Amino acid sequence: MAQPLEFEVGARTDVGQRRSNNEDAFAMVPQINLYVLSDGMGGQAAGEVASKMAVDTITGCIKDASEAGQKVVFGDENPNVSEFTNQLASAIRLSNQAIRETAKKHASQRDMGATVVTSWMQGQIMSIAHVGDSRIYLLRGEEMKQLTEDHSLVMEQVRRGLISREEAEHSEMQNIIVRALGAEDTVNVDVDEVFLMPGDFVVLCSDGLTKMLPDDGIVRVIRETSSPQEAADRLVDIANEHGGEDNVTVIVVQVKEAKPRGLLALLKLLFIG
């Protein structure tokens, strides 16, 4: 039998120490356990436009469809994942189309684009979908696993065995993205599904965090703080303390066992104490 879960969330975004504007954006729709984070790119304020369009389009599509009892369908469905995961991918494709069409209409936004990571919890199953080098992590116990693959030039070289992960972390080319929203008329969206357990933490973040703080540092902060909001705040503060070379955005989701409510809670109190 599926174990009922509930989620506590904290989030924060910050311009960092080197940039004059924040091209990151995020949104949370807690009533359906949907979380979206995007890192924009482009000249002038175009990156801010792209990331906001990504976040607004994805959350709007999913929220509206959920409230109407419908589903989002745009592009080919993947038969290996659930309807919910396919809806996330469809919403991301729609955001790519929106960014692409807007960029074609406005010369100042011609080169704008964005990364995106999305997480949608349905009971114990978490659907994820992403494009670019923003990341989703799962922390279970003391082990943290990166659930997404960076769509960057250096990580592509790592996957092909051309350079080591350590070399990638110090490469001058680590900012080169090989897949992003707005780059082409169509976009390939990576999807996956993960089984969640009480005690898990899910972290969505832009590269402004991961460039400034190693994975074990993220684990340490989450374990040393008392709430997801405190963890998100502390992670952003540490990224800035370490140089804050980019905008930094973090969403921390804590997975908890759902508390019994109503008659069930009363019965548990009477018979279990």
GUGU-612246 format. One record per residue: x, y, z of N, C-alpha, C in turn. Coordinates in pm, whole numbers, plus 50000, padded with zeros to 5 digits. Layout:
GUGU-612246
XYZXYZXYZ
...
//
This chain:
GUGU-612246
500844988150000500005000050000500885012550000
500515022449917501295034649906501295042150039
502435047350075502565054650200502255069450177
501275075050251500945089250230502085098250275
502405108050192503505117150220503015131550221
503785140050288503575154350278504925161050262
504905173550218506155179950179506265193750243
507435196350300507745209650352508805215750261
508605228350224509445234350120510035247650166
511255250150124511895263150141512565267150011
512635280049982513245284449857513785298549871
514785301549790515345315049788516115317149658
516065329349606516885333249492517635345949526
518835347649467519655359249499520505362949377
520755375749361521515380549244522975376549250
523495373449369524895369949383525755382349403
527085380449396528035391249425528635397749301
528435391849184529115396749063528155402148957
526885398548965525935402348861525085414148905
524605421948806523755433548837522275430248830
521925419248767520515415248759520405400248777
519235395948821518995381748850518245375448734
518915366348664518295359448551517715345948589
517765342548718517115330448767515645333248798
514835322948792513435323948831512995310348885
512015310648976511475298049024510015300049060
509305288849071507895289049112507575276149183
506645277349279506175265549353504655265749351
504065254149324502605252649330502345241749434
502365245249562502335235049668501055226849671
499945232349620498705224649624498755212349534
499655212249435499835200249352501275195149359
502075200649451503455196249472504305197249345
504205208849280504955211549157505995222349184
507245219949140508345229349164509145231049035
509425243649000510085246848874511165257248899
512345255248839513455264748853514115266448717
514435278948683515015281948552516115292348565
517165290648485518315299748482518395305448340
518145318448328518095324648197519455328748145
519535330648014520765335247951520405344047832
521265353647802521005362747691521425376847726
521625385047624522075398747646521015407447710
521455418847765520595428547830519735421547935
518425423247931517555416648029516865404447971
517375399447857516695388447787516675375647869
517735373047947517755361048029516655360948131
516375372548190515275373648286513935370548219
513785375148096512545372648022512375357747996
513445351247950513375337047915513065328448036
513745330748149513515322348267512115324348322
511635336748321510275339248371509245332748279
509475333548147508555326948054508525311948076
509695306048100509765291548123508955287748247
509215294748356508545291648482507035293848471
506635305248414505215308548406504465298948313
505075295648200504415286648104504225272748164
505275267448225505215253848278504195252948393
504325261848489503395261348603501965264248559
501805273748468500455277048421499795265448350
500535258748262499995247248188499565236148283
500455232348373500185221048462499055224548559
499095236448616498075240448713496695241148647
496615247548532495325248948463494765235348423
495625226648371495165213348330494705205248450
495435206048560495065198648681493725203148735
493505216248738492245221648790491075218048700
491335216348571490265213048477490085198048459
490895190048528490825175648512491295170848377
492185178548315492715175148184494205172348194
494855170348081496295168348081496935176347970
498205179847992498955187547894499615177947795
499345179947667499945171347564500515180247455
501815179547435502475187047328503745179447289
503735173747172504855165547128504605150747155
505585142747121505455128147135505535124047281
504665114547320504695109447456505715098047468
506315097047585507275086447614506515074847680
506475063047616505705051947673506335045847799
507555049747831508265043747944508055051148075
507335062448070507075070148193505595073148203
505195078348318503775080448346503195092448272
501895093548279501185105048222501665118148283
501935118048414502365130248481503735134848430
504655125448412505985128848361505895133848218
505045127548138504845132248001504245146247998
503395149348094502845162848100503925173148130
504845169848220505965178948249506765181548122
507085170948049507855172547925507095181047824
505785178947814504965186847723504985201647760
504865204347889504875218247936506205224847907
507295217547921508615223047889508715225847740
508215217047656508235219547512507435232047477
506305233847544505505245947520506265258447563
507005257547672507795269047715508905272147614
509495261647557510505263747453509905271047333
508725266947294508045273447182507755288147212
507295291047333506975304747371508225313547369
509325308347425510575316047427511085318147284
511025307847206511515308447068510735318746985
509425318446996508585327646920508795342046964
508935344247094509185357747144510535362947097
511555354347100512885358347057512915362246909
512115355646828512085358746685511435372246659
510555376646748509825389246728510595401446776
511545399446867512235410846928513745409146913
514355418346840515795417346812516635417146938
516235424447039517015425247163516985412147241
516045403347207515905390647278516245378647189
516905381347079517125370946977517905358947032
518865361547117519715350647166519335345747306
518145349247352517795345147488517475330247495
517725324547611517425310547635517395308047784
517195295747822517105292547966517295277547987
517775274248105517735260548153516435258848231
516075246448258514915244148344515005230448410
514655229848539514455217148608513075217448672
512375206148666511025205348719510845192648800
510055193748905509765182448992508285182749026
507615171249012506175170449038505915157549114
505505158849241505275147349326503825142549315
503665129549290502365123049289502445111449387
502055113849512502225103549613503705100949634
504115088449625505515084949647506355085549519
505745088949408506465089749282506725104349247
507975107649221508345120949177508715120549029
507995128248950508335130048809509325141548797
510365139748718511295150648691511495152048540
511735164348497512025167148357512935179348353
513905179348261514825190648260515515192648127
516045204748110516865208747996517935218148049
519205215648015520265224748056521095219348171
521765228548244522685224148349522265227848490
521035232748509520515233448645520275219048691
520225216948823520255203148873519125200048970
518825186948981517985181549086518785170749158
518815171649291519475161649374518445154749463
518755142249498517995135049601518955131649713
518645136249834519425132949952518655122750035
519235110950052518625100250132519685095050229
519425096950358520455093750456521605103550439
522815098350425523985106850403524435106550257
523655100050172524035098750030523215108149944
523885116549869523175125449777523475121549633
522425120249554522555115849415522035126849323
522805130049220522325139449119521405131949025
520155136549015519145129648935519135134348790
519755145648762519785151248627521195150448571
521285150548438522585151148371522755165048311
523885171448341524135184748286524225184148133
523475192748067523565193947921524595204847888
525845202047925526925211647904528045204947826
528895213247764529985207847683530945199547766
531325204547884532315197347964531765184148017
530475183848055529915171248104529715161247991
529495166247871529445157347755530835151147734
531875158947755533235153647743533535143447853
533005145847974533165136348084532475123148048
531245123947997530495111847963531205103747854
531935110647767532665103647660534055099247703
534425102347828535715098247879536875106847831
536595118647780537645127347727538345135247836
537615138747942538185145748056537585139948184
538215142748296537685138048424536675148048478
535895143748576534935152848639535655164448708
536815161648768537575172248833538055182448730
538505177648614538925186848508537745195148459
536565189048454535375196248410535035207648505
535215205148635534865215248736535765227448728
536965225948670537905237048659538075242048516
537265236748425537385240448284536835254448260
537495261948171537005275148131535775274148041
535455261847996534315259947905533075254647977
533085254548111531965248448182530665256348167
530725268648119529505276448099528855274047963
529485265947879528935263447746527855252747755
526615256647724525455247647732525175241847594
524955228847586524705222547456523215220147432
522395222547534520945221247516520255231147608
519355239247553518675249347634517335252847571
516445258047651515185263247599515465275547513
514815276347399514945287947311516035286847208
516885276647216518005275447122517555270546985
516565261746983516055256046859514535255946861
513925253446745512465253146739511875241646820
512625230746832512205219546916513305216547017
512925210347128513905207347232513695193047283
514805186247309514765172747365514755173947517
513725168547581513565169647725513915156347790
514825156547886515145144447962514135142548075
513665130248094512655127448197513085115348281
512525114748401512795103248488511725103048597
511675091948670510755090548783511505084348900
511245089249020511975085149139510995081749250
511245070849320510425066749434510905074349557
509995080949628510325088949744509995081749874
510765085049979510545079350111510585090550216
509865088750328509975098550437511435100250478
511845112650500513225115550534514055120250417
513565118250295514285123050176514245138250169
515265143750104515265157750064515485158549914
514725167149847514905169749705515395184149692
516475186149617517065199449599517075202949451
516445213949415516525219549281517405231949291
518355233749199519245245249211519815249349076
520165262149066520885267148949522375265048970
523165267048863524605264448875525315274948959
524615285648996525205295149089525475289149225
524775278349260525075270949383526185260849361
526045252449259526965241049243528365245249202
528525257149144529865262249113530585267149239
529825270749341530385276549462530485266749578
529735255549569529665246349682529635231949632
530545223449679530535209449635529345201949694
529105190149637527945182349680527965179249829
529135175649883529175172350025528885184550113
529175196350061528825208550133527335210750138
526635207350029525175208450026524565198850129
525085186650132524605176550229524795181750371
525955187150399526255191850535525295202850578
525025212350488524115223350522522715218150552
522215209150469520865203850490520775196450623
521805188750656521795180950780521965189850904
522595201350887522855209951002521785220451026
520835221850933519765231750949518475224850991
517545232851046516355227051108515115227151021
515195233250904514015233850816514475235950673
513625232450575513985234850435514255249650405
513485258650467513725272850442515075277350497
515405272750616516725276050672517835270350584
517635258250532518635252250444518805260250316
517695264350254517765272250131518485285450156
518135292150266518785304850300520285303050321
520645292650394522055290450426522855286850301
522275278850213522955275150089523245287450004
522285296349993522485308649916523545317349983
523485318550114524475326650187525885321350165
526055308150172527385302250155527885304250012
526995302849913527405305349774527925319649759
527275329049824527745342949819529035344949897
529155338150010530385339150089531595333550013
531325323849926532405317549848532685324949718
532075336349700532345344549580531115349149506
530045341349514528795345349449528975349549305
529655341249226529995344949090528805345348994
527695339849035526505339448949525265341149036
524135343448971522855342849042522725328949104
522075328049218521925315049284520485313349330
519915301849297518535298749334518465284449383
517745282349493517645269149555516205266649600
515705254849571514445249849629514785237049704
514415236349831514645224449913513285218749956
513045206149923511795199449957512095188150053
511495188450171511655177550267510445168350259
510705155350245509645145350234509335139950373
508075140450411507675135950544506515126150534
506385117750638505215109250648504015117950681
502935116150607501745124450628501155121850766
500785132650833500155131350964498705127150948
498225117451028496815113451019495915124951059
494775125950992493865136951017492455131651047
491665139651115490275136451140490085123951223
489165115251181488835103151254490045093951267
490865093251160492045084751163492995089151273
493185102251289494065107451393493525104051531
492195105051550491585101951679491755087251714
491545078451617491695064151639493135060651674
494075066951604495485064451634495825068951775
495265080251816495515085351951494965075952056
493765070552032493085061952130493755048352142
494165042452027494635028752029496145027352031
496845037951989498295037151987498905045852096
498235057252123498715066252226499715076252174
//
